[in-house]
Amino acid sequence: MHDTNSVAVTDLNEGRAELVGLFTEVRALRERVAVEGQSLFESLTGGGVEADSLDNLCHYLCLRRHDIRPLQRKLMRHGLSSLGRLESRVLPTLDAVLSAMSAMQGAAPSYVSRSETEFFSGETKLAAMTERLLGGARAHRRCRIMVTLPGEAAQDPEFIFDLARRGMDVARINCAHDDHQAWEAMARHVRAAGEKIGRRITVLMDIAGPKIRTEAVVADKGARLVAGDIFRLVAAREPYQTEDVRFCAAVSLPQIVERVAPGHKLRYNDGKLEAVVESVAQGEALVRVTRVKAGGVRLKPEKGLNLPDTALGLSPLTAKDEGDLAAVIGNADMLGYSFVSRPEDLDLLEKALSVYPPRDKALGLVAKIEQPEAVRNLPALIARAHTLGRPFGVMIARGDLAAEIGFERVAEMQEEILWLCEAASVPTVWATQVLEDLVKDGLPSRGEMTDAAMAARAECVMLNKGPAVAEAVTLLDTLLARMDEHIFKKTPTLRALKSW
């Protein structure tokens, strides 16, 4: 006859033994993360910085160097945190799990028990850093809306007022276009619109950086590049055709033609065409198309070129950018820094800014992450920005980033950047092609609606300019508010469902 009591005792003993083993495993992980995190903190900062959000970033990076998926499943089975949402509170979460396991075993808590305020202090700090950089949140949504202003906005204050009334929180001025006078007028209209509606709207001025573009182009009328075609890039001469190469373009930075090598990849116009360099000689390169959108692509001037395999050796701060800094300092709340990849790039900008008198309110800095080197160096960039003391944020520039690392990896990488920045209390801007069909054509696609909803996990979402951008602001204002009821960062928030 089966002895139910003895089976229950055996199961209980096995459960206790498993819990003891699990406690040991989590404690060992906690100790490794603390030790490795301290070492990483010292290597990133030189040890001369007070530990705050940076120590949590270091703990997070060290935790994520371990594959803890088997441990997560064991924790879930016992009703414990799976550690899947600890970005802003690494050691507090591990300590809470260890304390809970101690209590389950009838032992006194072996780790610090934090108050609710202390446990969620990372979230509080991120909110404060976001407000410092981007301005205050709206009452009905956490995520800000940034809108890229068209050049015509300089002469149309009512257009800017309409955007503000609909929900724009940050106005972006792209310094690759227009001039100082136009930028000043746009910024002035933004301030006036904010005063009119009774809330502060901040201004981001995005300096151009060394953008690599096509310039003069020659091609047969109406001709499109398709897979297998060859086109020519020229450095210091006018583009020309030959019998065997009918497509040719000059480039905005001639030195890149000298730095590419056979086998290097090239992407054109935000990845609408992919190609590989076949040969380089005498100031020109021949490039063969390997992949292109259906129907082919026209070779046009003023289209971006990405060279992910080529060491370009370009400074992120051009002579034009340095000339634009006075306008940025006089009109903007924050500066968008293109092509920043290394901590030294931040030092370069600081040196350029240091020649101007200090402002009453520090100029914020938004580092645009758009190259593989910037992704690899993101912890070091965050650490350097921390020592500089400016309001700081990160823009996930998904257009150039996708063209640099490949479309198949951009979704994965945007998630990792979001996690890393949350761990460091750094606000993020989700940028490129948000509601693009709606902005351009007045009707959103289903896929971009889902993308925009997922953008609610960032601190700010950027819309580009287009004929229907005002309608896009209205839609995004509502969508972000609704998503706030369902999710905060990686954490679903379970409000009562009303659809069933």
Secondary structure, DSSP 4 states (H G I P E B T S, - for coil): ---HHHHHHHHHHHHHHHHHHHHHHHHHHHHHHHHHHHHHHHHHHTT-S--SHHHHHHHHHHHTTS--HHHHHHHHHTT---STT-TT-HHHHHHHHHHHHHHHTTPPP-SPPPPHHHHTHHHHHHHHHHHHHH-PPBTTBSSEEEEEPPGGGGG-HHHHHHHHHHT--EEEEETTSS-HHHHHHHHHHHHHHHHHHTS--EEEEE---S--BEEEEE--TT--B-TT-EEEEESSS-----SS--EEEEESSTHHHHH--TT-EEEETTTTEEEEEEEEETTEEEEEEEEE-TT-B---TT-BEE-TT------SS-HHHHHHHHHHHHH-SEEEETT--SHHHHHHHHHHHTTSPPPSSPPEEEEEE-SHHHHHTHHHHHHHHHHHTS-EEEEEEHHHHHHHH-HHHHHHHHHHHHHHHHHTT--EEEESSTTHHHHHHS---HHHHHHHHHGGGSSEEEEPP-TTHHHHHHHHHHHHHHHHTTEETTEE--PPP---
